[in-house]
Amino acid sequence: MENKILESLLKRPGLQDQKDILTDMIQDSISDIRIMLNYGEDEELPAGCIPAIKELVLVRYNQDGVEGISSESQSSGGSTTYTDALPDRVNRIIRKYRRLPG
């Protein structure tokens, strides 16, 4: 699964030279999705989760260095807004695979 996701992401503009960081972010994203879905470390995630994992990796990549900032204004004194919410499209994808805690 990780290789398939990496190959897909490396096709995107500007990501071709980012293999190491993308690999790390893919592993972190898979781990996060497992936790959100209540899957164990050894359980394979459904293939339908791949788009959500890719989206989460891209969110991580784009936020790298500006973690959690959703908006920023510097007109007179400045204002910064932070967010840690998952994008709606990630939630929509993973919702159908979520297991109830046992």
C-alpha positions as CSV (number, residue, x, y, z in Angstrom):
1,M,0.0,0.0,0.0
2,E,2.8,2.4,0.9
3,N,4.6,2.0,-2.4
4,K,1.4,2.5,-4.4
5,I,0.7,5.7,-2.5
6,L,4.3,6.9,-2.9
7,E,4.3,6.2,-6.6
8,S,1.1,8.2,-7.0
9,L,2.3,11.2,-5.0
10,L,5.7,11.3,-6.9
11,K,3.8,12.0,-10.1
12,R,2.5,15.3,-8.8
13,P,4.3,18.5,-9.7
14,G,6.9,19.6,-7.2
15,L,7.0,16.3,-5.3
16,Q,9.4,14.3,-7.5
17,D,12.5,15.0,-5.3
18,Q,10.6,14.5,-2.0
19,K,10.7,10.7,-1.7
20,D,12.2,10.5,1.8
21,I,9.9,13.0,3.4
22,L,6.8,11.6,1.6
23,T,7.7,8.1,2.7
24,D,7.9,9.3,6.3
25,M,4.6,11.2,6.0
26,I,2.9,8.2,4.4
27,Q,3.9,6.0,7.3
28,D,2.6,8.7,9.8
29,S,-0.7,9.1,7.9
30,I,-1.3,5.3,7.7
31,S,-0.7,5.1,11.4
32,D,-3.1,8.0,12.1
33,I,-5.8,6.4,9.8
34,R,-5.4,3.1,11.7
35,I,-6.0,4.8,15.0
36,M,-9.0,6.8,13.6
37,L,-10.5,3.6,12.2
38,N,-9.7,1.4,15.3
39,Y,-7.5,-1.0,13.2
40,G,-4.6,-2.8,14.9
41,E,-0.9,-2.2,13.9
42,D,-0.9,-5.6,12.0
43,E,-4.2,-5.1,10.2
44,E,-4.2,-4.1,6.5
45,L,-6.3,-1.1,5.8
46,P,-9.0,-1.3,3.1
47,A,-7.9,-0.2,-0.3
48,G,-10.7,2.4,-0.2
49,C,-8.6,4.3,2.4
50,I,-5.8,5.1,-0.1
51,P,-7.4,8.4,-1.3
52,A,-7.8,9.5,2.3
53,I,-4.2,8.6,3.1
54,K,-2.9,10.5,0.0
55,E,-5.0,13.5,1.0
56,L,-3.6,13.4,4.6
57,V,-0.1,13.2,3.3
58,L,-0.6,16.2,1.0
59,V,-2.1,18.1,4.0
60,R,0.9,17.3,6.1
61,Y,3.3,18.2,3.3
62,N,1.6,21.6,2.7
63,Q,1.6,22.4,6.4
64,D,5.2,21.3,7.0
65,G,6.8,24.4,8.6
66,V,3.5,26.1,9.2
67,E,1.8,23.4,11.3
68,G,-1.8,24.1,12.1
69,I,-2.1,27.6,10.6
70,S,-5.4,27.9,8.7
71,S,-5.2,31.7,8.2
72,E,-2.9,34.6,9.0
73,S,-3.2,38.3,8.8
74,Q,-0.4,40.8,9.4
75,S,-2.1,44.2,8.6
76,S,-1.8,45.9,12.0
77,G,-0.5,43.7,14.8
78,G,-1.2,40.4,13.2
79,S,-3.6,37.5,13.7
80,T,-3.0,33.8,13.2
81,T,-5.7,31.0,13.3
82,Y,-4.7,27.4,13.9
83,T,-6.6,24.2,13.0
84,D,-6.0,20.5,13.6
85,A,-9.2,19.3,11.9
86,L,-9.1,16.8,9.1
87,P,-10.4,18.0,5.8
88,D,-14.0,17.0,5.1
89,R,-13.1,14.8,2.2
90,V,-10.8,12.7,4.4
91,N,-13.6,12.3,6.9
92,R,-16.1,11.3,4.2
93,I,-13.7,8.6,2.9
94,I,-12.8,7.0,6.2
95,R,-16.2,7.2,7.8
96,K,-17.5,4.1,6.2
97,Y,-14.5,2.0,7.3
98,R,-14.5,3.1,11.0
99,R,-15.0,0.3,13.5
100,L,-16.6,0.8,16.8
101,P,-14.2,0.4,19.8
102,G,-14.5,-3.1,21.1
